[in-house]
Amino acid sequence: MPKPSTLQLQILDRLFHSLHERNIAAVSSAPAANLFLTLPAADNRMQIRSFGEAILRSAAAVEQTFGGIMTRLWDDPFEWTLPEELSTAEKIKEYIWEVEKTRVKGFAFLISDDELLKQIPAPECIKPIFEILIETLARAENLHGRANAIRELL
């Protein structure tokens, strides 16, 4: 994988890659029977109730962002990341690897740290790329953490 040429890009690249590796490891360590086993909802605020769904949403957040950065299309990958489509650990890992390829291509668009300051139309408003990436990392890490918590509870 080619490395970005500047410090901030290298740090972001490393953080996203680390999330990718931890998502793969989490799926590899989850019992197949528990992938989409749901927790009972304590209230209506807890929308994501299975380990598999949380991991898929984590990867989908990354896919959506890098698709948006590269093509300016901010489609939510919800339809092709449904548990019905990605029902096994192997299929989930394949999807996570596809997201990683998309992410690497996205970082190839970013030549220097100056690129991070460029403002682009994000889903809701115009933002600097750096802000979009940080928000994506936060959302994807939160979903990864939820997945781990659900796995431990099961």
C-alpha positions in Angstrom: 0.0 0.0 0.0 1.6 3.4 -1.0 2.1 5.7 2.0 0.8 9.3 2.0 3.6 11.7 1.8 2.9 14.0 4.7 2.6 13.6 8.5 -1.1 14.4 8.9 -2.1 12.1 6.0 0.2 9.4 7.4 -1.5 9.6 10.8 -5.0 9.5 9.3 -4.0 6.6 7.0 -2.6 4.7 10.0 -5.8 5.3 12.1 -8.1 4.1 9.3 -5.9 1.1 8.6 -5.9 0.2 12.3 -9.7 0.3 12.3 -9.8 -1.9 9.3 -7.5 -4.5 11.0 -9.5 -4.4 14.2 -12.8 -4.9 12.3 -11.3 -7.9 10.5 -10.0 -9.3 13.8 -13.3 -8.7 15.6 -15.2 -10.6 12.9 -12.6 -13.4 12.9 -13.0 -13.8 16.7 -16.8 -13.7 16.8 -18.7 -17.0 17.0 -20.6 -17.5 13.7 -23.9 -18.1 15.7 -23.5 -14.7 17.4 -22.9 -12.6 14.3 -26.5 -11.3 14.0 -27.8 -12.4 17.4 -29.7 -9.4 18.7 -29.7 -8.0 22.2 -33.1 -7.1 23.6 -33.7 -3.4 23.2 -33.8 -1.6 26.5 -35.4 1.4 24.8 -36.0 2.7 21.3 -32.7 4.7 21.2 -30.6 1.5 20.7 -31.1 0.9 17.0 -28.0 -1.3 16.3 -28.5 -4.4 18.4 -26.2 -7.0 16.8 -22.5 -7.4 16.5 -22.6 -8.0 12.8 -24.7 -5.0 12.1 -22.4 -2.7 14.1 -19.3 -4.0 12.3 -21.0 -3.5 8.9 -22.1 0.0 9.9 -18.5 0.8 10.9 -17.1 -0.3 7.6 -20.0 1.4 5.7 -19.2 4.7 7.3 -15.7 4.5 5.9 -17.0 3.4 2.5 -19.5 6.2 2.3 -16.9 8.9 3.1 -14.3 7.8 0.7 -16.9 7.3 -2.0 -18.0 10.8 -1.3 -14.5 12.2 -1.4 -13.7 10.5 -4.7 -17.0 10.8 -6.6 -19.0 13.4 -4.6 -21.7 10.7 -4.3 -22.6 10.3 -0.6 -24.8 7.2 -1.0 -25.3 5.2 2.2 -24.1 1.6 1.4 -27.1 0.4 3.5 -28.7 -1.7 0.8 -25.6 -3.8 0.0 -24.6 -4.2 3.6 -27.7 -5.7 5.0 -27.3 -8.9 7.1 -29.3 -10.8 4.4 -26.6 -9.9 1.8 -23.6 -10.4 4.1 -24.7 -13.2 6.3 -21.4 -15.0 7.1 -18.1 -14.0 8.6 -16.4 -14.6 5.3 -18.8 -12.3 3.4 -18.4 -9.6 6.1 -14.6 -9.8 5.9 -14.7 -9.6 2.1 -16.8 -6.5 2.4 -14.4 -5.0 4.9 -11.5 -5.7 2.5 -13.4 -4.0 -0.3 -13.9 -1.0 1.9 -10.1 -1.0 2.6 -9.4 -0.9 -1.1 -11.8 2.0 -1.5 -10.1 3.8 1.4 -6.6 3.3 -0.1 -7.8 4.7 -3.4 -9.3 7.7 -1.6 -6.0 8.4 0.2 -4.3 8.3 -3.2 -6.4 11.4 -4.1 -4.8 13.2 -1.2 -1.3 14.3 -2.2 -0.3 16.5 0.7 -1.6 17.8 4.0 -2.8 20.9 2.1 -5.5 18.7 0.5 -7.0 18.2 3.9 -8.0 21.8 4.0 -9.9 21.7 0.7 -13.6 22.2 1.2 -15.9 19.8 -0.5 -19.7 19.3 -0.6 -20.3 16.7 2.1 -23.8 15.1 2.6 -25.2 18.0 4.6 -22.8 21.0 3.9 -19.5 22.1 2.6 -16.6 21.0 4.9 -12.9 20.6 4.9 -11.8 17.1 4.0 -9.9 16.9 7.3 -13.1 17.5 9.3 -15.0 14.9 7.2 -12.3 12.3 7.9 -12.2 13.0 11.6 -16.0 12.7 11.9 -15.9 9.5 9.9 -13.2 8.0 12.2 -15.2 9.0 15.3 -18.4 7.4 13.9 -16.7 4.3 12.6 -14.8 3.8 15.9 -18.0 4.3 17.9 -19.7 1.6 15.9 -16.6 -0.7 16.2 -16.8 -0.2 20.0 -20.5 -1.0 20.0 -19.8 -4.2 18.1 -17.2 -5.2 20.7 -19.5 -4.4 23.6 -22.3 -6.4 22.0 -19.9 -9.4 21.4 -18.9 -9.3 25.0 -22.5 -9.2 26.2 -23.4 -12.2 24.1 
